[in-house]
Amino acid sequence: QVYINDQKYACESCIKGHRSSSCQHADRPLFEIKKKGRPVSQCEKCRELRKTKRMHNKCNCSALSSSTATSHPIVGESSTKPMSKCACVENVVL
């Protein structure tokens, strides 16, 4: 694997041949190696609420569109995208 800015990269033939962890082909076009498993769909705040409060609600934080600033970023998305305040925090009963 070739590491660039803490991201793992490998060439196409090594990825297709399931040899991405041993790829040393820096002279070939490199592709990012994606994490195993299902991608994360909830923001950090909603995931933490899910763990601590034992509640499983759909995270609509990125779906909301307002002029307010970002309350917390969504994992895997660019932090330059403006987002509104997380609706899940307002609905929590303590």
C-alpha positions in Angstrom: 0.0 0.0 0.0 1.1 3.5 -0.7 0.1 6.1 2.0 -0.6 9.7 0.9 -2.0 12.0 3.5 -3.0 9.1 5.7 -5.1 7.6 2.8 -4.3 4.1 1.5 -3.7 3.8 -2.3 -3.0 0.8 -4.6 -2.8 0.2 -8.3 -5.8 -1.2 -10.2 -4.3 -4.6 -10.8 -3.4 -5.2 -7.2 -6.9 -4.1 -6.1 -8.6 -6.5 -8.5 -6.2 -9.3 -7.6 -6.9 -8.7 -3.8 -3.3 -7.7 -3.2 -3.8 -4.1 -2.3 -2.1 -4.4 1.1 1.1 -5.5 -0.6 1.1 -3.1 -3.6 4.3 -1.3 -4.1 3.6 0.0 -7.6 4.2 3.8 -7.2 4.8 4.1 -11.0 1.2 3.1 -11.9 -2.0 5.0 -11.5 -3.1 4.7 -7.9 -6.7 4.4 -6.6 -7.9 5.1 -3.1 -8.7 2.0 -1.0 -12.1 2.4 0.6 -12.9 1.1 4.0 -14.5 -2.2 4.4 -18.2 -2.5 5.3 -21.1 -0.3 5.0 -20.5 3.5 4.9 -21.4 5.6 7.8 -24.7 7.5 7.3 -25.1 9.3 10.6 -23.2 12.3 11.9 -21.0 11.9 15.0 -23.6 13.5 17.3 -26.4 11.2 16.2 -24.1 8.2 16.5 -23.2 9.2 20.0 -26.9 9.6 20.9 -27.6 6.2 19.5 -24.9 4.7 21.8 -25.8 6.5 25.0 -29.6 7.0 24.8 -30.3 3.7 23.0 -32.3 5.5 20.4 -32.1 4.9 16.7 -33.4 7.8 14.7 -32.7 8.7 11.1 -30.1 11.5 10.9 -31.4 14.4 8.9 -28.7 16.8 9.8 -27.4 17.1 6.2 -30.9 17.1 4.7 -31.8 20.3 6.6 -31.2 23.5 4.7 -31.0 26.8 6.6 -28.8 29.9 6.8 -27.4 28.8 10.2 -23.9 27.6 10.7 -22.6 24.1 11.0 -23.4 22.4 14.3 -21.3 19.3 13.6 -19.9 17.8 10.4 -21.0 14.5 8.8 -18.3 11.8 8.6 -17.0 11.3 5.1 -18.3 14.7 3.7 -16.4 17.8 3.1 -16.3 20.3 6.0 -16.6 23.2 3.6 -20.3 22.4 3.0 -22.6 24.7 5.0 -25.1 22.7 7.2 -27.8 23.7 9.6 -28.2 22.9 13.3 -28.8 19.2 14.0 -32.6 18.5 14.5 -31.9 15.3 16.4 -30.4 17.3 19.4 -33.6 19.4 19.7 -35.8 16.3 19.9 -34.0 14.6 22.7 -35.8 14.4 26.0 -33.4 14.1 28.9 
